[in-house]
């Protein structure tokens, strides 16, 4: 997204981005979250129906939280125990999102040479002083 916005700014005579163009590109956070929730729940419905689906490229952390909530439902937990194929499809979907997160962490390690510094559950690297 940033390269596109940079390109638009460079094409402008004032060096700023036209708000009309920006509003067509950027999506409000709430709208993006709603879209992500709908896509992931649609994926979970397909998995339940026996259709294998791949993880989406964005929103891995949110997807994992939604999946965690999904498997805590009593009927889903029961089906996971009874239906091996369903359990495998859901485990694969979950693992794909975990892989996306791992890849993002690997990219961070590649940039700085080590894992991000942490203090407890708080990442200290990149914090403003």
C-alpha positions as CSV (number, residue, x, y, z in Angstrom):
1,X,0.0,0.0,0.0
2,X,2.8,2.4,0.9
3,X,4.4,2.2,-2.6
4,X,1.1,3.1,-4.2
5,X,0.6,6.1,-1.9
6,X,4.2,7.2,-2.5
7,X,3.6,7.0,-6.2
8,X,0.5,9.0,-6.0
9,X,2.3,11.7,-3.9
10,X,5.2,11.8,-6.3
11,X,2.7,12.4,-9.2
12,X,1.2,15.3,-7.5
13,X,2.5,18.8,-8.1
14,X,2.2,19.7,-4.4
15,X,3.7,16.4,-3.1
16,X,0.5,15.6,-1.3
17,X,-2.1,12.9,-2.0
18,X,-5.5,13.8,-3.3
19,X,-8.0,13.0,-0.5
20,X,-10.5,11.7,-3.0
21,X,-7.9,9.2,-4.3
22,X,-6.8,8.3,-0.8
23,X,-10.4,7.6,0.3
24,X,-10.8,5.2,-2.6
25,X,-7.7,3.3,-1.6
26,X,-7.8,3.3,2.2
27,X,-10.6,1.6,4.1
28,X,-11.7,2.6,7.6
29,X,-10.4,0.2,10.2
30,X,-13.9,-0.9,11.3
31,X,-14.9,-1.7,7.8
32,X,-11.7,-3.7,7.2
33,X,-12.2,-5.6,10.4
34,X,-15.8,-6.4,9.5
35,X,-14.7,-7.6,6.0
36,X,-11.9,-9.8,7.6
37,X,-14.4,-11.3,10.1
38,X,-16.8,-12.1,7.3
39,X,-14.1,-13.7,5.1
40,X,-12.8,-15.8,7.9
41,X,-16.2,-17.0,9.1
42,X,-17.0,-17.8,5.4
43,X,-13.8,-19.8,5.3
44,X,-14.8,-21.6,8.5
45,X,-18.2,-22.4,7.1
46,X,-16.6,-23.9,4.0
47,X,-14.3,-26.0,6.2
48,X,-17.3,-27.2,8.2
49,X,-19.0,-28.1,4.9
50,X,-16.0,-30.2,3.8
51,X,-14.2,-27.7,1.5
52,X,-10.5,-27.0,2.1
53,X,-9.6,-23.3,1.9
54,X,-6.2,-21.6,2.2
55,X,-5.4,-18.9,4.7
56,X,-5.7,-15.3,3.6
57,X,-2.5,-13.2,3.2
58,X,-3.5,-10.6,5.8
59,X,-5.0,-10.6,9.3
60,X,-3.3,-13.7,10.6
61,X,-3.5,-12.6,14.3
62,X,-7.2,-11.8,14.1
63,X,-7.8,-15.0,12.2
64,X,-6.2,-17.1,14.9
65,X,-8.3,-15.4,17.5
66,X,-11.5,-16.1,15.5
67,X,-10.5,-19.7,15.0
68,X,-9.8,-20.1,18.8
69,X,-13.3,-18.7,19.6
70,X,-14.8,-21.0,16.9
71,X,-13.2,-24.2,18.3
72,X,-14.4,-23.4,21.8
73,X,-18.0,-23.8,20.8
74,X,-19.4,-27.0,22.2
75,X,-20.7,-28.4,18.9
76,X,-17.5,-27.6,17.0
77,X,-15.4,-29.2,19.8
78,X,-17.6,-32.3,19.5
79,X,-17.2,-32.5,15.8
80,X,-13.5,-32.0,16.0
81,X,-13.3,-35.1,18.2
82,X,-15.6,-37.2,16.0
83,X,-14.7,-36.1,12.4
84,X,-11.0,-36.6,11.6
85,X,-11.2,-35.0,8.2
86,X,-12.9,-31.8,9.6
87,X,-10.2,-31.7,12.3
88,X,-7.4,-32.0,9.7
89,X,-8.9,-29.2,7.5
90,X,-9.2,-26.9,10.5
91,X,-5.8,-27.7,11.8
92,X,-4.3,-27.0,8.3
93,X,-6.1,-23.7,8.1
94,X,-4.9,-22.7,11.6
95,X,-1.3,-23.8,10.8
96,X,-1.3,-21.7,7.7
97,X,-2.0,-18.6,9.7
98,X,0.6,-19.5,12.2
99,X,3.0,-19.8,9.3
100,X,2.1,-16.3,8.1
101,X,2.9,-14.9,11.6
102,X,6.2,-16.9,11.7
103,X,7.1,-15.5,8.2
104,X,6.5,-11.9,9.4
105,X,8.7,-12.6,12.5
106,X,11.4,-14.0,10.2
107,X,11.2,-10.8,8.1
108,X,11.8,-8.7,11.2
109,X,14.7,-10.9,12.2
110,X,16.1,-10.6,8.7
111,X,16.0,-6.8,8.9
112,X,17.7,-6.4,12.3
113,X,19.6,-9.6,12.6
114,X,17.9,-10.9,15.8
115,X,14.5,-11.5,17.2
116,X,12.7,-8.3,18.4
117,X,13.7,-7.3,21.9
118,X,11.0,-8.1,24.4
119,X,10.4,-7.4,28.1
120,X,7.7,-9.8,29.3
121,X,4.9,-9.6,26.8
122,X,5.9,-6.1,25.6
123,X,8.1,-5.7,22.6
124,X,10.6,-3.0,23.3
125,X,12.2,-2.8,19.9
126,X,10.9,0.1,17.9
127,X,9.4,1.9,20.9
128,X,9.8,5.7,21.0
129,X,12.1,6.9,23.8
